[in-house]
């Protein structure tokens, strides 16, 4: 009847029955495997492409740094494409597989170019930003574009696919969601540890094309494993485009801008949960952004049509996304700091003593230090800190997601300050006693602190954006984590160019802080201090927005088995016969719904 089947416990949708016996950590294992093996190659390239651009493609110092940060920024920004597609057009699994194929194609072209000497540029002098041109440039940028599109699209859908395996309406699975995100980051960390040691060593000491080829093979294996887990996954139904839903609220609110919103929120237009086939949780009205409430005003002579009126739940979805934006923007500076550890810190490593006994450590392998820290700390966090904090706070995850992000922001500021001190020591030691160099492992201080910061912030953001998002926008919302990374990388490129341009004019030497090819004769330490000060200012800004943020509140409606013909509504502010947050029209006469003892209660996450 209307897409439901009765049972002694209540009623289930066909989607719920189809997913019965699926999901949980058994399904998540396949996602952990893909995350690990795909991240193995991706992180290896994150830390080694700077050297590839600098030594093989003959970019100068700033050109290599900006090319890498622009590539990383594009990759994470394109996660929005994967998020929107998986929320609207394709399942999250199919989205991952399609974009995975694009990623493999990009890696294949990179491998071919690295192997063929004919596709390498010739050195053209230190005064030029780049020596690539013609067919060589086309091959390089096409391969990087495909790699960025594919990898970004996968990241836009994969976290939400994994989180979908845990039902947030089931108390036994609520705590599992936080655990899932912790294990996802641990899987990524383990894979990255192999990447920055084994693959980076192969790339720098054997051949670049062998490193890219290993990345290609490992990613291929990961996507095959993901596809093999299809029958274990809970596949969530797709809804209306989140972009359309947001635009509807903005357009209708603008059209109704001259109307006066009612004082009582219950006079606004809302889903009629008594005639819906799918009793999704409604979002409770909030007082913020009252101007958007005008989108839920239904006139006397108009019916409940799209682009004419929106429901309170739909308006609250837009409010949620709007409240998320300051949190997203407050984490951009931290990711700008991360970009330095993958560019200038690698260059620092090349100017340090890289020998461990008789073995020469590739400078690009230094990030294994924070990865080792994270591999140890994540299990300790999950098994020691979370149970202890849970007893004190009562929060399922021990501390809230925003508290976790805040800890990471503080540590990132400390990391940049330490990076500045280490650079002063490295440069002074080299200039006073050349060619004696300090040990490469001095960099472990800044890497280690930032690794802990990343553990707190990345997991906190992923869980925050997933749990707070409206159900039909979870892929798009989790993509905000990667958008923050994207903006951080782009901002790094802007800062490098801007700092160079400004300091070149005001410095007595008429040289920018980051000029030329030789970091022994520039002022990289001042750039690190600049980022440390900026991070402290940004943390104060974050504290304001985190305290201002209001967590999502859901109402689980008590639904009666009533035909549509007997449902009454206000003659002015009517309730709409819409099944869920996604706006699909249903036949109300076939509606059945769940009876729950707690149906009239409000579910509000702990602050």
GUKETOR-582200 format. One record per residue (C-alpha): residue number from 1; x, y, z. Coordinates in nm, 3 decimals. Layout:
GUKETOR-582200
   n      xx      yy      zz
 NUM       X       Y       Z
...
end
This chain:
GUKETOR-582200
   n      xx      yy      zz
   1   0.000   0.000   0.000
   2   0.163   0.322  -0.113
   3   0.514   0.187  -0.094
   4   0.486   0.036   0.259
   5   0.439  -0.301   0.412
   6   0.307  -0.362   0.763
   7   0.473  -0.550   1.043
   8   0.417  -0.586   1.413
   9   0.683  -0.326   1.472
  10   0.532  -0.072   1.235
  11   0.582  -0.002   0.868
  12   0.888  -0.002   0.643
  13   0.947   0.155   0.307
  14   1.052  -0.068   0.019
  15   1.391   0.107   0.037
  16   1.429   0.007   0.402
  17   1.329  -0.352   0.325
  18   1.572  -0.365   0.032
  19   1.852  -0.249   0.262
  20   1.761  -0.492   0.540
  21   2.065  -0.689   0.650
  22   2.300  -0.452   0.471
  23   2.530  -0.176   0.585
  24   2.729  -0.154   0.905
  25   3.100  -0.215   0.939
  26   3.084  -0.518   0.709
  27   2.997  -0.286   0.421
  28   3.237  -0.018   0.542
  29   3.534  -0.256   0.505
  30   3.520  -0.218   0.126
  31   3.525   0.160   0.165
  32   3.821   0.139   0.404
  33   4.016  -0.065   0.148
  34   3.951   0.179  -0.136
  35   4.034   0.475   0.088
  36   4.364   0.316   0.186
  37   4.493   0.206  -0.155
  38   4.366   0.512  -0.346
  39   4.507   0.747  -0.084
  40   4.838   0.562  -0.109
  41   4.895   0.706  -0.454
  42   4.715   1.036  -0.405
  43   4.913   1.146  -0.099
  44   5.238   1.022  -0.253
  45   5.168   1.254  -0.546
  46   5.066   1.538  -0.315
  47   5.411   1.541  -0.155
  48   5.625   1.448  -0.457
  49   5.471   1.637  -0.750
  50   5.641   1.955  -0.630
  51   5.978   1.785  -0.687
  52   5.854   1.643  -1.019
  53   5.751   1.988  -1.141
  54   6.076   2.142  -1.014
  55   6.328   1.885  -1.143
  56   6.159   1.722  -1.443
  57   5.920   1.983  -1.580
  58   6.158   2.271  -1.495
  59   5.924   2.503  -1.305
  60   6.096   2.752  -1.075
  61   6.035   2.745  -0.698
  62   5.721   2.960  -0.693
  63   5.594   2.808  -1.020
  64   5.623   2.452  -0.890
  65   5.454   2.546  -0.561
  66   5.167   2.726  -0.733
  67   5.114   2.451  -0.992
  68   5.085   2.192  -0.718
  69   4.856   2.400  -0.498
  70   4.635   2.489  -0.797
  71   4.613   2.120  -0.887
  72   4.521   2.025  -0.531
  73   4.276   2.313  -0.507
  74   4.102   2.206  -0.829
  75   4.089   1.845  -0.709
  76   3.909   1.928  -0.386
  77   3.685   2.191  -0.546
  78   3.567   1.934  -0.801
  79   3.440   1.721  -0.513
  80   3.131   1.943  -0.537
  81   3.061   1.791  -0.878
  82   3.070   1.440  -0.734
  83   2.856   1.547  -0.440
  84   2.585   1.707  -0.652
  85   2.573   1.416  -0.898
  86   2.550   1.153  -0.623
  87   2.275   1.345  -0.443
  88   2.066   1.388  -0.758
  89   2.144   1.179  -1.066
  90   2.339   0.865  -0.973
  91   2.383   0.651  -0.666
  92   2.691   0.730  -0.458
  93   2.843   0.395  -0.552
  94   2.805   0.451  -0.927
  95   2.936   0.806  -0.891
  96   3.252   0.674  -0.725
  97   3.306   0.412  -0.997
  98   3.255   0.655  -1.287
  99   3.486   0.921  -1.145
 100   3.730   0.647  -1.047
 101   3.758   0.554  -1.413
 102   3.840   0.917  -1.498
 103   4.104   0.921  -1.225
 104   4.266   0.606  -1.365
 105   4.279   0.764  -1.711
 106   4.457   1.070  -1.572
 107   4.714   0.852  -1.393
 108   4.769   0.654  -1.713
 109   4.854   0.972  -1.908
 110   5.087   1.090  -1.631
 111   5.268   0.756  -1.642
 112   5.309   0.778  -2.021
 113   5.447   1.132  -2.005
 114   5.690   1.050  -1.725
 115   5.816   0.749  -1.925
 116   5.863   0.925  -2.260
 117   6.161   1.162  -2.275
 118   6.007   1.320  -2.585
 119   5.728   1.456  -2.364
 120   5.973   1.624  -2.123
 121   6.063   1.993  -2.163
 122   6.418   2.126  -2.201
 123   6.562   2.363  -1.942
 124   6.502   2.727  -2.040
 125   6.662   2.924  -1.757
 126   6.589   3.022  -1.397
 127   6.405   3.344  -1.483
 128   6.099   3.169  -1.629
 129   5.818   3.028  -1.417
 130   5.786   2.720  -1.639
 131   5.963   2.557  -1.934
 132   5.669   2.343  -2.050
 133   5.504   2.443  -2.377
 134   5.327   2.302  -2.682
 135   5.240   1.932  -2.678
 136   5.431   1.878  -2.354
 137   5.219   2.138  -2.177
 138   4.898   1.995  -2.328
 139   4.984   1.643  -2.210
 140   5.076   1.765  -1.862
 141   4.769   1.976  -1.803
 142   4.522   1.729  -1.958
 143   4.652   1.447  -1.740
 144   4.643   1.665  -1.428
 145   4.290   1.785  -1.514
 146   4.159   1.429  -1.553
 147   4.331   1.321  -1.234
 148   4.183   1.619  -1.046
 149   3.831   1.561  -1.183
 150   3.832   1.190  -1.109
 151   3.986   1.211  -0.765
 152   3.769   1.505  -0.667
 153   3.450   1.335  -0.783
 154   3.530   1.024  -0.580
 155   3.592   1.233  -0.268
 156   3.259   1.405  -0.316
 157   3.063   1.080  -0.293
 158   3.272   0.826  -0.097
 159   3.245   0.965   0.260
 160   2.866   0.993   0.232
 161   2.845   0.640   0.086
 162   3.030   0.510   0.390
 163   2.828   0.711   0.641
 164   2.505   0.588   0.477
 165   2.588   0.242   0.610
 166   2.495   0.362   0.962
 167   2.134   0.451   1.041
 168   2.116   0.765   1.252
 169   1.762   0.678   1.362
 170   1.890   0.358   1.523
 171   2.037   0.431   1.870
 172   2.270   0.133   1.838
 173   2.431   0.288   1.528
 174   2.454   0.653   1.635
 175   2.792   0.611   1.805
 176   2.914   0.401   1.512
 177   2.912   0.700   1.276
 178   3.186   0.881   1.466
 179   3.383   0.557   1.480
 180   3.340   0.512   1.105
 181   3.493   0.852   1.029
 182   3.783   0.781   1.265
 183   3.855   0.450   1.089
 184   3.824   0.615   0.746
 185   4.096   0.861   0.841
 186   4.304   0.577   0.988
 187   4.268   0.383   0.661
 188   4.373   0.690   0.464
 189   4.666   0.742   0.703
 190   4.793   0.386   0.667
 191   4.772   0.406   0.288
 192   4.940   0.746   0.287
 193   5.223   0.612   0.505
 194   5.300   0.349   0.243
 195   5.269   0.608  -0.032
 196   5.510   0.865   0.112
 197   5.771   0.597   0.184
 198   5.756   0.324  -0.080
 199   5.604   0.511  -0.376
 200   5.795   0.833  -0.313
 201   6.122   0.638  -0.289
 202   6.044   0.457  -0.614
 203   5.960   0.787  -0.788
 204   6.270   0.975  -0.674
 205   6.527   0.694  -0.674
 206   6.410   0.454  -0.949
 207   6.193   0.638  -1.201
 208   5.899   0.875  -1.189
 209   5.694   0.664  -1.426
 210   5.724   0.360  -1.197
 211   5.585   0.567  -0.911
 212   5.289   0.683  -1.119
 213   5.234   0.327  -1.244
 214   5.215   0.193  -0.886
 215   4.958   0.466  -0.808
 216   4.758   0.355  -1.114
 217   4.759  -0.013  -1.019
 218   4.674   0.046  -0.653
 219   4.383   0.275  -0.741
 220   4.251   0.021  -0.993
 221   4.255  -0.251  -0.727
 222   4.071  -0.022  -0.487
 223   3.787   0.052  -0.726
 224   3.750  -0.317  -0.811
 225   3.718  -0.392  -0.438
 226   3.459  -0.115  -0.400
 227   3.251  -0.262  -0.684
 228   3.272  -0.610  -0.528
 229   3.098  -0.482  -0.216
 230   2.786  -0.369  -0.402
 231   2.553  -0.629  -0.250
 232   2.651  -0.527   0.104
 233   2.579  -0.154   0.074
 234   2.277   0.038   0.188
 235   2.187   0.246  -0.116
 236   1.996   0.561  -0.027
 237   1.726   0.685  -0.267
 238   1.809   0.996  -0.464
 239   1.608   1.313  -0.431
 240   1.553   1.644  -0.599
 241   1.864   1.840  -0.691
 242   1.994   2.024  -0.383
 243   2.082   2.318  -0.605
 244   1.721   2.340  -0.726
 245   1.588   2.321  -0.370
 246   1.817   2.601  -0.256
 247   1.731   2.817  -0.558
 248   1.358   2.764  -0.498
 249   1.386   2.904  -0.146
 250   1.592   3.203  -0.259
 251   1.364   3.285  -0.553
 252   1.036   3.248  -0.361
 253   1.172   3.445  -0.063
 254   1.272   3.725  -0.301
 255   0.929   3.724  -0.467
 256   0.763   3.744  -0.124
 257   1.005   4.002   0.014
 258   0.730   4.262   0.062
 259   0.507   4.024   0.258
 260   0.510   4.010   0.635
 261   0.606   3.676   0.782
 262   0.355   3.544   1.039
 263   0.449   3.572   1.405
 264   0.368   3.207   1.473
 265   0.590   2.961   1.281
 266   0.310   2.703   1.269
 267   0.125   2.930   1.026
 268   0.399   2.876   0.767
 269   0.358   2.615   0.498
 270   0.491   2.269   0.591
 271   0.484   1.904   0.485
 272   0.163   1.731   0.586
 273   0.307   1.427   0.760
 274  -0.038   1.265   0.786
 275  -0.066   1.208   0.412
 276   0.289   1.128   0.319
 277   0.418   0.792   0.204
 278   0.764   0.852   0.349
 279   0.755   1.006   0.699
 280   1.098   1.167   0.697
 281   1.193   1.384   0.995
 282   1.081   1.740   0.958
 283   1.316   2.022   1.050
 284   1.199   2.246   1.331
 285   1.168   2.616   1.255
 286   1.452   2.837   1.380
 287   1.461   3.212   1.432
 288   1.778   3.281   1.233
 289   1.757   3.428   0.882
 290   1.390   3.522   0.919
 291   1.392   3.674   0.571
 292   1.401   3.323   0.427
 293   1.078   3.234   0.612
 294   0.889   3.436   0.354
 295   0.948   3.152   0.109
 296   0.706   2.943   0.321
 297   0.416   3.188   0.300
 298   0.128   3.041   0.100
 299  -0.116   3.297  -0.036
 300  -0.490   3.263  -0.027
 301  -0.530   3.218  -0.399
 302  -0.228   3.000  -0.472
 303  -0.174   2.629  -0.435
 304   0.131   2.440  -0.303
 305   0.334   2.442  -0.624
 306   0.713   2.440  -0.673
 307   0.856   2.789  -0.724
 308   0.538   2.932  -0.565
 309   0.586   2.822  -0.205
 310   0.839   2.618  -0.007
 311   0.793   2.416   0.308
 312   0.943   2.512   0.643
 313   1.166   2.204   0.617
 314   1.298   2.320   0.279
 315   1.363   2.670   0.418
 316   1.545   2.521   0.717
 317   1.764   2.319   0.480
 318   1.886   2.643   0.326
 319   1.935   2.793   0.673
 320   2.149   2.494   0.771
 321   2.371   2.534   0.464
 322   2.398   2.907   0.533
 323   2.498   2.846   0.896
 324   2.764   2.601   0.777
 325   2.940   2.854   0.553
 326   3.119   3.053   0.828
 327   3.247   2.724   0.973
 328   3.374   2.623   0.629
 329   3.546   2.958   0.571
 330   3.703   2.951   0.918
 331   3.901   2.638   0.830
 332   4.051   2.769   0.505
 333   4.359   2.926   0.669
 334   4.449   2.593   0.827
 335   4.449   2.428   0.487
 336   4.665   2.710   0.351
 337   4.915   2.608   0.618
 338   4.884   2.246   0.505
 339   4.983   2.351   0.152
 340   5.318   2.479   0.283
 341   5.403   2.139   0.429
 342   5.361   1.988   0.083
 343   5.563   2.253  -0.101
 344   5.817   2.468   0.082
 345   5.876   2.218   0.362
 346   5.968   1.959   0.100
 347   6.215   2.208  -0.044
 348   6.352   2.261   0.308
 349   6.407   1.887   0.334
 350   6.617   1.886   0.019
 351   6.855   2.134   0.187
 352   6.901   1.923   0.503
 353   7.099   1.614   0.600
 354   6.876   1.334   0.470
 355   7.089   1.038   0.571
 356   6.966   0.782   0.821
 357   7.284   0.585   0.865
 358   7.384   0.493   0.511
 359   7.029   0.529   0.374
 360   6.934   0.858   0.211
 361   6.575   0.950   0.294
 362   6.382   1.125   0.015
 363   6.273   1.468   0.136
 364   5.919   1.396   0.017
 365   5.902   1.106   0.265
 366   5.922   1.334   0.569
 367   5.540   1.351   0.599
 368   5.551   0.987   0.713
 369   5.631   1.128   1.058
 370   5.288   1.286   1.120
 371   5.126   0.987   0.953
 372   5.290   0.757   1.206
 373   5.171   0.988   1.484
 374   4.817   0.974   1.348
 375   4.824   0.596   1.308
 376   4.899   0.567   1.678
 377   4.680   0.851   1.803
 378   4.358   0.767   1.617
 379   4.312   0.428   1.792
 380   4.405   0.591   2.125
 381   4.152   0.865   2.057
 382   3.881   0.610   1.971
 383   3.943   0.358   2.251
 384   4.070   0.580   2.534
 385   3.974   0.945   2.491
 386   3.621   0.902   2.348
 387   3.492   0.662   2.620
 388   3.645   0.885   2.891
 389   3.504   1.207   2.743
 390   3.167   1.039   2.679
 391   3.126   0.972   3.051
 392   3.188   1.340   3.127
 393   3.000   1.511   2.844
 394   2.737   1.252   2.754
 395   2.809   1.321   2.388
 396   2.821   1.007   2.166
 397   3.155   1.119   2.016
 398   3.303   1.242   2.345
 399   3.327   1.603   2.230
 400   3.129   1.788   1.967
 401   3.251   1.813   1.611
 402   3.307   2.188   1.641
 403   3.516   2.145   1.956
 404   3.727   1.892   1.770
 405   3.779   2.133   1.481
 406   3.879   2.411   1.721
 407   4.156   2.197   1.874
 408   4.293   2.134   1.526
 409   4.298   2.507   1.444
 410   4.503   2.586   1.755
 411   4.756   2.315   1.674
 412   4.792   2.432   1.313
 413   4.891   2.781   1.434
 414   5.152   2.627   1.663
 415   5.281   2.416   1.374
 416   5.347   2.723   1.157
 417   5.529   2.901   1.440
 418   5.749   2.595   1.492
 419   5.812   2.576   1.117
 420   5.944   2.932   1.125
 421   6.185   2.856   1.412
 422   6.311   2.540   1.241
 423   6.374   2.730   0.917
 424   6.578   2.994   1.103
 425   6.789   2.722   1.262
 426   6.835   2.538   0.931
 427   6.933   2.847   0.733
 428   7.165   2.994   0.998
 429   7.342   2.663   1.045
 430   7.396   2.627   0.671
 431   7.522   2.984   0.621
 432   7.757   2.974   0.920
 433   7.907   2.627   0.865
 434   7.861   2.529   0.499
 435   7.826   2.263   0.374
 436   7.726   2.110   0.711
 437   7.348   2.067   0.736
 438   7.111   1.993   1.022
 439   6.918   1.668   1.026
 440   6.607   1.627   0.814
 441   6.422   1.510   1.122
 442   6.399   1.862   1.260
 443   6.103   1.890   1.022
 444   5.925   1.622   1.225
 445   5.832   1.893   1.478
 446   5.612   2.094   1.240
 447   5.485   1.784   1.061
 448   5.402   1.602   1.383
 449   5.206   1.890   1.535
 450   5.016   1.950   1.213
 451   4.941   1.579   1.176
 452   4.763   1.582   1.512
 453   4.580   1.900   1.408
 454   4.466   1.733   1.088
 455   4.340   1.429   1.280
 456   4.112   1.649   1.488
 457   3.994   1.885   1.217
 458   3.941   1.654   0.919
 459   3.735   1.396   1.108
 460   3.544   1.670   1.289
 461   3.451   1.845   0.966
 462   3.347   1.527   0.783
 463   3.120   1.419   1.068
 464   2.986   1.771   1.122
 465   2.892   1.830   0.759
 466   2.735   1.484   0.724
 467   2.529   1.487   1.045
 468   2.412   1.846   1.013
 469   2.320   1.822   0.644
 470   1.964   1.766   0.525
 471   1.923   1.404   0.419
 472   1.906   1.485   0.049
 473   2.221   1.698   0.055
 474   2.470   1.485   0.247
 475   2.713   1.425  -0.039
 476   2.710   1.795  -0.124
 477   2.756   1.888   0.241
 478   3.047   1.649   0.310
 479   3.209   1.795  -0.001
 480   3.237   2.120   0.197
 481   3.528   1.958   0.383
 482   3.717   1.926   0.056
 483   3.605   2.272  -0.059
 484   3.778   2.413   0.248
 485   4.094   2.230   0.142
 486   4.051   2.361  -0.211
 487   4.021   2.724  -0.102
 488   4.319   2.674   0.125
 489   4.538   2.562  -0.165
 490   4.418   2.842  -0.392
 491   4.475   3.095  -0.114
 492   4.828   2.960  -0.075
 493   4.900   3.040  -0.439
 494   4.760   3.391  -0.390
 495   4.964   3.445  -0.074
 496   5.287   3.330  -0.240
 497   5.244   3.573  -0.531
 498   5.113   3.855  -0.312
 499   5.383   3.823  -0.046
 500   5.652   3.814  -0.313
 501   5.512   4.121  -0.488
 502   5.469   4.328  -0.170
 503   5.798   4.236  -0.002
 504   5.988   4.294  -0.326
 505   5.883   4.658  -0.308
 506   5.940   4.725   0.061
 507   6.242   4.504   0.142
 508   6.581   4.683   0.141
 509   6.723   4.405  -0.080
 510   6.437   4.453  -0.329
 511   6.393   4.076  -0.323
 512   6.069   3.901  -0.227
 513   6.058   3.673   0.074
 514   6.016   3.369  -0.156
 515   6.219   3.475  -0.459
 516   6.438   3.257  -0.679
 517   6.541   2.895  -0.649
 518   6.761   2.902  -0.339
 519   6.575   2.904  -0.006
 520   6.907   2.961   0.174
 521   6.894   3.322   0.059
 522   6.529   3.411   0.104
 523   6.298   3.461   0.403
 524   6.074   3.154   0.416
 525   6.068   3.179   0.796
 526   5.888   3.515   0.776
 527   5.623   3.360   0.554
 528   5.569   3.089   0.817
 529   5.537   3.352   1.092
 530   5.288   3.542   0.880
 531   5.073   3.227   0.853
 532   5.103   3.159   1.228
 533   4.976   3.509   1.314
 534   4.698   3.478   1.056
 535   4.599   3.140   1.205
 536   4.567   3.294   1.553
 537   4.340   3.568   1.420
 538   4.141   3.309   1.230
 539   4.093   3.101   1.548
 540   3.930   3.397   1.723
 541   3.700   3.433   1.422
 542   3.619   3.060   1.440
 543   3.529   3.081   1.810
 544   3.268   3.345   1.731
 545   3.101   3.144   1.456
 546   3.118   2.814   1.644
 547   2.940   2.967   1.945
 548   2.685   3.130   1.711
 549   2.606   2.806   1.527
 550   2.278   2.631   1.614
 551   2.275   2.256   1.565
 552   2.004   2.102   1.352
 553   1.682   2.006   1.530
 554   1.458   1.740   1.383
 555   1.097   1.660   1.458
 556   0.991   1.300   1.422
 557   0.620   1.341   1.352
 558   0.348   1.120   1.498
 559   0.175   0.993   1.185
 560  -0.179   0.865   1.171
 561  -0.328   0.632   0.912
 562  -0.567   0.884   0.760
 563  -0.682   0.914   0.401
 564  -0.610   1.242   0.232
 565  -0.982   1.326   0.195
 566  -1.024   1.359   0.573
 567  -0.720   1.580   0.638
 568  -0.811   1.938   0.713
 569  -0.584   2.234   0.656
 570  -0.587   2.603   0.723
 571  -0.761   2.795   0.442
 572  -0.465   3.034   0.416
 573  -0.151   2.844   0.524
 574  -0.199   2.493   0.388
 575   0.020   2.189   0.444
 576   0.164   2.016   0.145
 577   0.120   1.649   0.049
 578   0.487   1.583  -0.008
 579   0.653   1.263   0.104
 580   0.985   1.387   0.231
 581   1.253   1.652   0.215
 582   1.312   1.578  -0.152
 583   0.988   1.723  -0.286
 584   0.848   1.419  -0.473
 585   0.468   1.431  -0.517
 586   0.266   1.136  -0.386
 587  -0.088   1.006  -0.386
 588  -0.211   1.084  -0.037
 589  -0.493   0.830  -0.045
 590  -0.239   0.550  -0.040
 591  -0.047   0.690   0.255
 592   0.050   0.476   0.550
 593   0.298   0.568   0.821
 594   0.494   0.445   1.118
 595   0.358   0.453   1.472
 596   0.628   0.541   1.719
 597   0.606   0.600   2.090
 598   0.847   0.888   2.068
 599   0.707   1.034   1.753
 600   0.621   1.373   1.900
 601   0.958   1.429   2.064
 602   1.234   1.652   1.939
 603   1.575   1.511   1.864
 604   1.846   1.768   1.922
 605   2.218   1.689   1.917
 606   2.428   1.789   2.215
 607   2.602   2.120   2.185
end
